Amino acid sequence: MPKYTIHFSSEADRDLVRLTKALGVSSKADVVRRALKLFRYVLDKQKAGRRLVVENNRDKTKKELIPI
């Protein structure tokens, strides 16, 4: 398995720590792997002509998320 050294800002590191706890995973690398998997899924669906929409359950408003 390849290894990488990535330098994160303090803010990004805090986000990784928070996400590690929220997801109940054992490492920051697990968070990064999940993020990559999700981003790949979104891009694949976008290429297939699909859209990613987030709906507010309370007022039923919708917003389209557009990956960069």
N, C-alpha and C positions, 0 to 999 in steps of 0.2 A: 504494500500500500504506500503510495507516495506521501511524503511529508512536506508541509509548507510552513514558512515563517511569515506571519502577517502582523503588521504593526497597526494597532487600532488606537484611535483617540481615546481619551479617558471616558468621554461620553458613550462611545460605542462599546467600550469594555463594560461600563455600568449596565448598558442595555443587554449585553450578552449574559452578565451575571443574573439580571432580573429574569430574562427568558429561560435560563437554565433552571432556576428555581420554579418558575411558573409551569414549565413543561415537565418538571420532575425528572430531568435527564441528568446524567452523571458528569457531563463535560460541555464546555463551550463548543468544542468540535461537533458534538451532537446537534447543537443548535444551528451551527453553520451548515451541516449536512442537510438538516430538515429545511432550512431556508433555501438552499440550492435546489432541493427536490421540488419545493413549492413553486419557486420561480420558473424552473424548467416546465412544470405542468402548465402554469399560466401562459408562458410563451408558446408552448405547443398548441394550446387551445386557441390562442390569438391567431396563430398562423393558419389554423383550420377555420378561421372566420367566426370564432366565438368571442363573446364579451364576458368580462368579469363584472358582475353587478352586486353591490351590497345593498340590502334592503333593511330599513329600520322597522322592526316589528311593531313598534308603537304607532307610528303615524304612516307607515307604508311608503315613506319616501325612498327613492332609489338613487344610488350614485354609481356611475361606472368607474371602475379603476382601470387606469391605462398604464401598463408597465412602460418603463423608460427603455 
